[in-house]
Amino acid sequence: MHSTSSKDDVVEGNSRNDTATAQLVEQGVEFHKVLGRTVATAYLKEHHVPTEVIYRILSSSAARRQSPPSRTPPRC
């Protein structure tokens, strides 16, 4: 059986290789922010995300997911 992928499903570099995994990872990152590492790890493992991917996304999610600095002037 030959697997095909569209331009939207495969992105070069260290990116997720399909939209289903992308959604799982995004949910895992949200769980990490709100409920903590243990819940996020359990969720991702339950959905068969590879351990090395889990480690990478949870160890760097704070740096990757920071909001840009506010552009409002400081209050006096």
N, C-alpha and C positions, 0 to 999 in steps of 0.2 A: 504494500500500500504506500503510495507516494503522498507526502504531506505538502500542502501548498500554504503559502502565507501571503497576506496582502501587505502593502506598504504600511498600512495602519497598524498591523500586528507585530511587525518586526522593526525595531529601532536599533541603530548602531550604537556601540559603546556599552556602558554598564546599565542598560535599560531593561525593563521588563519585556519579555518576548511575546506577550499576548494580553489582550484586554481583560480576560478573566483573572489572570494573575495580577494585573495592575489593580483591579478592583479589590481583590483580597488584600494586597499590600496596603492600599490606601486605608482600608478598614482597620488593618492591623496597626497602622501608624496612629489612627484616631484612638483605638483602644489603648495604645501606649501612652498617649497624651492624657487621656481621661481616667483610665482604670489601672494603668501601670504595666510594667514589663511582663509580669507573670501572666496576666490575662492576654496580652498581645501575643506572647510566645505560644501560649496554649492554643489560641485561635488559629494562628498561622500553621502550627504543627498539625492541628486537626484537619486543615485544608491542604495538607501535603506540600506546603511551601518548603523548599530545601533549607536545611539547617544553616548553611553558609549564607543564604539570602536573608534569613531571619536575623542572623547576627549582624550582617551589614546594615540592614535597614533600621534595626532598633538601636544600634550603637551610634548611628549618625543622624537619626531622625530629628533630633533637636537642632542640629546645625542646618540640616536641609530645609526644615519646615519653619524657620523663624520668619516672622512677618517683617516686611521692609520697615525701616525707621519711619516714624511719623514725620510729616512735613509741616505740621502746624507749628507756628512760632511759640516759644515758651511764654507762659503767663507771667506777668509782673505783679 
